[in-house]
Each structure stands twice: as structure tokens, then as C-alpha cells.
Amino acid sequence: MRRDTIVLLGVNHKTTPLAVREKLALSSGYEEPLQALENLEEIREYYLLSTCNRVEILFTCRDVDQARTRVLERLFVDSVSTEDLHQHIYQHINADAVGHLFQVAASLDSMIIGESQILGQLKEAYRHATKKGCTGFILNKLLHKSFSVAKRVRSETRIGASAVSISYAAVELARKIFGSLAGKKVLLVGAGEMAELAAEHLVGQGVTEVVVANRTLQRAVDLARCYNGQAVALDELLDQLQQVDIIISSTGSPDLILRKEDVRPVMRERRNRPLFFIDIAVPRDLDPAINDLDNIYLYDIDDLHNVVEMNRYERDKEAIKAKRIIAEEQLKFAKWLANMEATPTIIQLRAGVEDLVRAEVEKTMGRLGNMEEMDRLGLEKMIAAITGKVVYHPLCYLKTEHHCISLNERIKTIRDLYQLDNSDNGHGRI
Amino acid sequence: MSFLLFQGSVLAYLLATAAYLVFFFNKQQKVRRIGYLLFLTAVCLHTLTIVARYFEAGYTPITSHHETVSFFAWSLSCCYLTFRWRYTVKNLGVFVCLLVLALMLVAAFSSRDIVPLAPVLQSWWLPIHASVTLIAYGFLALACIGGSMYLLQEREIKKKRFGLFYSRLPSLEALDTLNHHCLSIGFPLLTLGLITGSIWAKQAWGAYWHWDPKETWSLVTWFLYAAVVHQRFTVGWRGRRAAILSIIAFLSVLFTLWGVSFLLKGVHTYAS
């Protein structure tokens, strides 16, 4: 009886360039990819996470290599070549996988260390997985644990306080371009959470007007109202470019929404007043070539990373503290997992003893099924009670921490003593 | 007297430059303050130098090579101070100091003899024409420095590789505004310099325009600046193009100042 292996496969902003990541991103939502994994025999429990910076798959399985191949095949075979995939993807097993998940949840692995969005994204992803019934005993425990670890890190370190976010980086850059942001106008294309956050920062820095362009106008109107702004349709984008100074794009569109040729004529109209494009969408919304135009600055999410990098030092100190917390929690979880290994033995032992008692009772009292309901229930209770009393001591022995005898040894002793391994009926000959 | 003062001001400029450079690299506000005070001292000494030389020579000391370059450095310093007084442009001081120091060293190594002024040049147009032109050069030099800083900063922002300059230089907007202001002051002054020169030429040599190399190059320079200013005000040129063109135009200024005098001989050859 060996328990399943926990495997985590993924790509993130550190290992993989944006160009590959945007192909891997599950832009169609979780429904479809979860469906794709549904009838895969190699894996038992699974869950998927896809954000702008990472795509991760967590699953439990018996045979790691086989499961890995099959999972990757199901999810990504259409989007990326196998070599590309193998070059970029990382794989963590058991304790490492747990540690990695905790780091992700606590936002230590984020592009912007300490940002809080990732926890929400994690919960969202988990919600989808549970709705489809993809997670089981182990992953449920693991993911809940990761949420509480994230909370602990947040409350015990100042990692979130100095949270330098994409939006912060964007503001800093905007200031290097425009000097003061007072009186500048910002245009949000796509009304995502991230864009909202960035807009909030910019408004805090003196940006006076916010224009929101969104596919669904209602959402644009709602968001614009928060900033006393104005909502426009996506088709009006080019007209708006003449008025605004900063554009934050975060649509879910799979194609580019603005190309170099679209933007070039705008600059003449603007009399070359600078434009600052921030593209936080994955896949990208804006043509990277836009950056080649004079007086236009285009930053995508990876570029912002570099700006953030410069403020790293402060947060790194807090990150050390956070890593210690994670290591602690990782150990606790490992212990829980190890206990899990004892569980099958416990179940087996209990079942074996119960069968034995039941057989003896039936020998004396006749088939239980033929009895009066009241008598039968009474006897069932008795069987359970005797079983409980008989297995009480061996179970205590298994569960109690022991200094000189490791859990594995204790499990082995119990299994030998009760002959759990050389049985042909699965319950052992007791 | 003026000799000693000159030595003193060069020394003060040297120290100011050193202080500004230290500030540039380690960003300590205290050092910046020291640098600024040293720079002010240097400018005061420099002003005294020019006044002293005026009395020693008996005419406005903007004729010999030494005097011209020294006056150029002085006007650049003054332009910088007027700007600094109105608004601060982060770390502009370092670049200005370096250029001023370079000019002062050039002045220090050229002949400092006081040569009697040729009778033809003895006119009250001399101080007007020469000082107006050199003050215009001061502003244009500042525009060139602003342009260079703009290019350095823009390159880091555009290439997304943040090195030495990103955190040390001001925003692109501030640098572009500096360029704009300097050009809008420098260009009219340059025009005025050209006109006064022409009037003086009429008095001295009887014709407004000689097509002497210096005059020709001044005109070329004027056209270059006219182009930048024109593009800025009509088409809305700004940023990189304006910066590059103002640097090129300033190179033309330098050529007018030196290249013409040393390579091509003309009536402007400093009293030799």
C-alpha cells in the first residue's frame, strides 16, 4: 500500500517567455481543460491554475512519468511542440510540490512578490475544480492548507505592506515619462481586476480622468462610475487614443487589438504628445512593434517585471521570513501526508477485526439479515464496540509519536503482527 | 588680478564638479548642497574675473579666444542658475558643471595676453553683439545638455534596461520642457546676436553681410535652430527628434566658435 504521489507541473514567468506562456494559457476558462482531464485513468485528483504569469497543474497519480506525459498530451498538444514544452515546464514532486504551491499561494513566487491577487485566483481555480469534482481527499486538504499558509504569511510578515505591484511599477514608469501625472488621462481597455487596480493607483497619483472601454458596455459603465469617468465602446478606441495619455490594456482577446499601423497616424493628431501603453493581458493585446514609434512607450507584463525587480531588496528581507513560515507549514503537511500512509493500514485492520467478530457472532446467532430489526441493530452496535476495543491499542501504537520507532516501522510491525500483507481476501487472516 | 581670480574660479568649478559627480553616484543630498554652494562661489569668482579683466583691458573682454570661451562658460553657468532658480531639473548640475569645467580648461590653456583692440572693433556694438550671442550660446548649450539627457533617459526607458541613468535623471517631460524653454529663449537671442553683428559689420566694414566663413556658419547654425523651433511650434516635434536636432545644432555652434576660427580664416579671427 503506497499512497499516491503529488505532482505539480507548470510554467511561470521565471522559466518561460511570454510568447510561450500565452500559448499555454488556458484562455477559454477552466471548464474545458478540466473536462479534458476528466476520464484520464492515470491521475486521481487534479486541479488547474492559469493566471497571466503561470499555468500550473497539480495532480496525484501512481506513475509519475506516465501521468505527466498523458496530462501534457491532453492539455497542450495542440498549442505547443513537445520540445518546447519539455524545455520550459517544471515538475515538482511531493514535498517540493507542496512547498511550491505554498509559495505561489503566499505570493512569494509571483512576479510581484507580496501581491494579493494570486490568492484570489487560486481560490477561483479551486472552486472550479471542486465544482467538477476533480479534487479529492489529498488535494482538498492541500489547497485549504495553502490558503491558510498564505494568510499566515500575510499577517506575520510585512510582505504585503511593501507590496510592489504591477500597478505600482506602472505608476513609477509613468512618472518617468510624464513627470507629474496631474491632469493626465488614462484609458482602461478591458475592465479586469488588474486594470482596475492600476487605475486606482494612477488616480491616487493625480490622474484626473479615467475612460473605460470594454466589450460589454455595462461593465465599462459600472467601472467608469467609480472614478467619475466615461465609458466608451471598444470601436472608439482609436478616437480615444487622441485624448488620453496612458492606456492600460487587459482584455481577454486572443488577438492583438492595436497594431503599429493603427497607432502611427494618431501621433500626428496628438502633436507627438507621449503615449504610454501598458499591456497586462496574456496573450498580449498590443503589437510589440508599437514601442518602436517615437514618443510611444509600450510595456508588457514581462517588462514591468524588470521595474519591479529594482525594488526587490526591501521585500527580499520579508520574503526570507515568509519562506521560513512556508518551510514550517510544509513540514506539518508532510507529517499529515505520512499519517495518511497509516490510514489504509488502520482501515484494513479495522475491517479485518470486524469481519472476524461478525463471523463469530453469526456463527452463534444465525444470519443477522434474518433477525428482527431491533435485535440486529443491537448486535451491529456490539460488533462495532468490540472491534473498537480490540483495535484501540494497536491504533494508539500507530498514531502516537514515538521517538525511536519511526512511523514506517510501526506500520510494518502492525502489518506483520496482523498478517495484513499476506492475505488473499484483502482483509488479512486474523 | 584677473589671472588669480580666474585660477580661483577654475578651482571652484573643479570642486563643484567633483561634488556633483559624487552626488550623481551616491545620491546624498548633503553633497548636492555642497556642490551647489561651490558652484555659486565659482560663478561669483568668475564674474569678478570678467569685471577685473574689463578694467585691465579697458574694453569688454570678449575678443580673444581665452576671453570668448571664458565668457561662454560664464553665460552657461548663469543660464543654468536662472533655470535652477525657477525649477529644478534633477542632476542637470552634473552635466552643466562638466561642460563648464571643460570650457574653463580650454580657456585656461589658451593665451591669456591682453591684446590691444584693433581700432575697427572699438565700438559699443562689441559688448552688445558678443555678449548677446554668447548668452544665446549658453541657453543653446543648456538645450543641448537637456537633449543629451533626454536621449540617455529615453534610451533606458525604451530599451527597458534600467541602468545608471534611469533613477538619476528626471522625467522625459521635464527634460523636453527644458529643451523647449532653452530654445525659446536661446533662439531669439541668437537672432538678435546675428542682427547686431550685421549692424556692427555695416559700421565697421561698410556692408551688412560679407559671407565671411564665420558669418556663413552663424547663418547655418541659425537655420538649424530655426528648423528645430519651427518644427516644435508647428508640427509639434518633441522628444527624441528635437533632442537630436538641438544637439546637432549645438555642434554647429561649437564649429562656428572654434572650427571657423582655426580652420577657416576670416575677419572674426580673434585679435591675433
Contacts between the chains, C-beta under 8 A, distances in Angstrom:
chain1	res1	chain2	res2	distance
A	173	B	157	7.3
A	175	B	171	6.2
A	176	B	153	7.4
A	176	B	157	6.1
A	176	B	166	7.0
A	176	B	171	5.2
A	176	B	172	6.8
A	177	B	157	6.6
A	177	B	171	6.4
A	177	B	172	5.2
A	177	B	173	6.8
A	178	B	171	6.4
A	178	B	172	7.7
A	178	B	173	5.1
A	179	B	170	7.4
A	179	B	171	3.9
A	179	B	172	7.7
A	179	B	173	3.8
A	179	B	174	5.0
A	179	B	177	7.9
A	180	B	173	7.8
A	270	B	236	7.8
A	271	B	235	7.4
A	271	B	236	2.9
A	272	B	235	7.8
A	272	B	236	4.8
A	272	B	237	6.5
A	272	B	238	5.1
A	272	B	239	6.7
A	273	B	236	7.5
A	273	B	238	7.6
A	274	B	172	6.9
A	274	B	173	7.5
A	274	B	239	6.8
A	291	B	158	6.8
A	294	B	239	6.3
A	294	B	240	5.6
A	294	B	241	6.6
A	295	B	238	6.8
A	295	B	239	4.7
A	295	B	240	7.3
A	297	B	157	5.9
A	297	B	158	6.6
A	299	B	160	7.0
A	303	B	160	4.7
A	306	B	160	6.1
A	306	B	161	7.7
A	306	B	162	6.6
A	307	B	162	7.2
A	310	B	162	6.2
A	310	B	167	7.8
